[in-house]
Amino acid sequence: MADFEYVNLKDDPEHYETSFAAFNDHRYPRNAREAWVPMVLQHGNIQTSISTLETSGESMRVLGIGSGTGVGDCKLITGLLERYQRIHSTVVEPNKHHLRQYQETVSSTENLKKADWDWRQQSWDEFLTHRMEKNDSSKFDVITSLHSIYYMQGGLNAAVDGMVDCLKDGGVLLICLEDKDNAFNKITNWPWNKYHEGNLSYRPTLEIRKSLERRGLLCEIAVFPEFWDVTNIFERRNERDARHLEDFMTHVVNFKERAPSNIYDDFMKRLQEPRTTYRENGRIIVDINPNAIIAEKKSGCADL
């Protein structure tokens, strides 16, 4: 199999932050990645949990997995605080820059400071290992995994087992992801599938749903329209921006510089295929359309 020297984007936090910012600057609508928040807030189990907690006086425990800069989770915590004043939020985020931005948002927002915060600069796998070493069997009322399931080690079953094990009976789990078969992931996952082992673990949404349902959870799926403007990759009006867009799409640091010309040319050819991009109002567009799986853990589900 052909190969080339590369650095995985997730292993370079500074470069990831810059490339992720470029990605965000070119995706629309801007609020698409927070569209899942009302689904969680309006879920029947949330009010049931609040009623139970009001009786016991305990805090509602929220776990954010790969929460990034906290844009989505902060909206969730804000909505929960409007319904219940005792919130304990644990944030698991390996990127120190993103975690710092999240902390700055909380410290500068009066309402968010009402919650108790537990900051963990860890990967999901490190978090689970720490729980096991400390014999920590605590559970969470709400768990969010925001575009982080791709990075979890050990395969899909291990990822799902870990999340379900952390969820209380009656709790709500929210998994946001880009489906393996959408246009964005066909090109994002391509260089890894073709040239490298250990590629990002993109999975079909329905496969994840079935994995959750086999463990006794009730699931529903929503799709949120979102697209990415990749015009600058072709027009190169801003070379630095174009390279960061390429790096985020391939998850390779300095992809254009590191990849042999035949691999880079193949990437550009695939990016121009009708199944990947289309033209609209003078722009070249990739559809992302992230999915949200909202799952309910029924009382009596066995812990794993």
N, C-alpha and C positions, 0 to 999 in steps of 0.2 A: 504494500500500500504506500502511495506517495506520502511524503511528510515534509514538514518544514519547522524550523525553530519558532516557538511562539511563547507568549506569556498570556495566560488566561486573565481576562479582564477583572474577574472577581478577586484575583490575587494581587491586584495593584489598586488599593483603595483610592488614591489620589486620581489616578487616570479614570477609574470607574466613575467617580463623582463628576468629573468634567464631561465624560461621554454621556452619562445619564442626564446631565443638565442639557446637553445638546439634543438628546432624544426628547426631553420634555418640552423644549422650545419649539419643536416641530410637530407635536401631536395635538390633535383637535378632536372633539371639544376639550377644553382644559379641565373641566370638572368630571370627565368620564370615569376617572379612577376613584372617585368618591361616590359614584352613583349607587353603590351597594349599601351605603350607610342606612338609608330608610328601610331597606329590606330587613336589616338586623333589628333596628329600633322598633319596627312594627310587628316583629315576630311574636306570636302569642306566648312563647316560652319566656320572653324577656319580662313581660308583666307578671307571669306566674312566679318567676324567680324573685322579682322585686317584692311581691306579696309575702313570699316565704322569708326573705331577708328582713323585711320590716318587722316580722314577728320575732325573729331571732336576734335582731340587732347587728347582724354580721355585715361585713362589707361585700359588695359585689366584686368578684375577682375577674379581671380581664387580662388576657394574655395576647400580646401582639408578636407575631413571628415574622421577622424580616420587615419591620415596620418602616424602614427607610427614614425619611425626614419627618414622618408622622402626619402627613397631610390628611390621609384618610382616617387614621386612628384618632386624631385629635377631634375630628368631626363626630366620630362615634362617642368618644368620652364626653364631649360637650352635650350630646343628645342624652346620654345616660344620666349625666348629672342633673339634667332638667327633670328626670323621673325619679332619681334616687341619689341622695347626697353622699352616701358612703361608697366610694369607688376606690378599689386598689388595682392599679394598672402595672403589670410587669411587661417591660419592653425588651425583646430579644433582637438585637441588631448588630451584626459583626462589623459593619463599616463605621469607623470612629467618626468620620466627618458627618455622616448622616445622623448618627446618634447625637452628636453635639448640636446639630441644627434642630433636632427634635427637642432636646433639653432647653435650648434657647427659646423656642416657641412656647414651651410650657412655662418657663420662668417669666416670660413677658405677657402672659395671658392670665388675668386674675381668676377667671372661672376655672381654668385648667388646674390652677394651683390648689383648688379645693380637693382634688383627688390625691391619694397617696401613690407615689411613683417608685418603682423598683427598676433601675436601669441595669441591663446586662449587655455588655459588649461581648457577645458570644454568637457563634453560629448555632443553629438549632441542634445540631449533633452535640456540640459542647454543652449546651443547656441540659439536654437529656442525660448526658454523662454525669454532669454535676448533680442532677436530681438523684440519680442512681447511687452515687458515692455518698450522698448525704441522707440516703434512705427517705427522700422527700416524696410523700404520696399525696401532696396537696392537689386540689382540683380547681378548675376554673369554670365560671358561669358562661363566659364568652371567650372564644378564641378566634383570632383573625390570622390568616396566612395570606399575605398580600404579595403575589408574584414571587414567592420564596420557595415554593415546592420544587422548582427546578433545581435548586441547589442542595436539597437534602440528600444525604448519603444513604446508601444501603438499599435503594430501590423503592418502588411505590409502596409496597406492603409495609416496609419499615417506617416510611414517612407517615402513612395513615395510622398505623398502630400507635406511634408516638403521640400524635395529636389526639386520637380518641382516648388514649389512656389518661391524658391530662384534663379531659373534659368531664365535668360533673354530669350525673344523671339529670336529665332535663335541660342540659346546657346547649348552647348554640355555637356551631363551628362555621366559619365563613372562609372559603378558599377562593381567592381570585387568581386567575391564570389566563394565559393565552393558550388556546387550544393547539395541540400539536399540528392539526391539519389546516390551520388558517394560513393565509398568504405570508404573513410576517414570519412565522416560524418555519415555513418551508425554506426560506432563504437564510434565516438565523441559524437553524440547526444544520444546514447543509455542510459547511466546512468541517464541522465536528464529526458528523456521520461519515464523511468521505475520507478525512485525513487523520483523525485522531481517535484514540480510545478515551473513555470517560467523559463523553459529551454531556451537555446539559440534559437533564431528564425531562424533556417535554413529553407530556402524556395526553391522549385524548380525554376530554372532559368526561365523556361517558364512562371511560374505564375507571376514572377516579370515583365517579358516582357509584358504580357497581361495587368497588372496593369498600366504600363506606356502607353501602346497603347490606353487604355480606356481614358486616359487623353490627347490624341491627339499627343503623341510623336511618332516619327519614330525610330524604333530600329533595330539593328543587333547584332548578338551574335558570339563570337569567343571562342574557347576552346584552352588552352595552355597546352601541355603535361608537367606534373610535377609529381614526385613521392617522397615518404618519406621512408628512410631506417630505419626500426624499429628493426633491428637485435639485438641491444643491450638490448632491452626490454626482449628478450628471453635468450640471452647469459650472461647478467649481468657482462660484462667485466669491466664496470664502473658503479657502483651502483648508484652514485649520478646522473650521466647523464641519466640512465635508469628511475629513478624516476621523473626527470624533463620531460622526454618524455611522461611518463604516465600522469603526471599532465596536460601537454598541451593538450594531446589527450582527456582527460576527463573533462578538465576545473575545476578540483577539486584540491585545495591545499593539498599536501601530501596525495594523493589518496590511496596509498598502506597502509599507516599508519591508515588512518581514516575509510576506507571501511571495513566492516565485511569480514571475509575470504570467505564467499560464494559469495559475490558481486565481490570481487577481482578475485576469481577463474572463475566466469562467464565472467568477462571482458577478462581474458586471453584466455578463451575458444573461445570466439567470435573473438578475434584478430587472432586466428589461422585458422579460417574458410576460405575455398577457396574463398568465396565471398568478403573477406576482404583483405587478404594478399596472396602473391605468392612468390616463391623462384626464384632468378635470380642471377647467378654468385656468389653463396654462400651467398647472402644477402636475407633478408626477407623484402618485399616491399609492401607498401600501395600506390595505385594510388590516387593522389589528383586532378590533371587536372582542375585547376581553370577556371571558365568562366568569360568572360568580356561582359557586355552589354553596347553598346554605343548608346545613345539615343539623338535625335535631337528635340528640342522644336520649332515647327513651329511658325511662326509669326501669331498672332491672337489667340493662345491658351489662354483660360480664366485662370486668376489666381484663386487659390483655397482659 
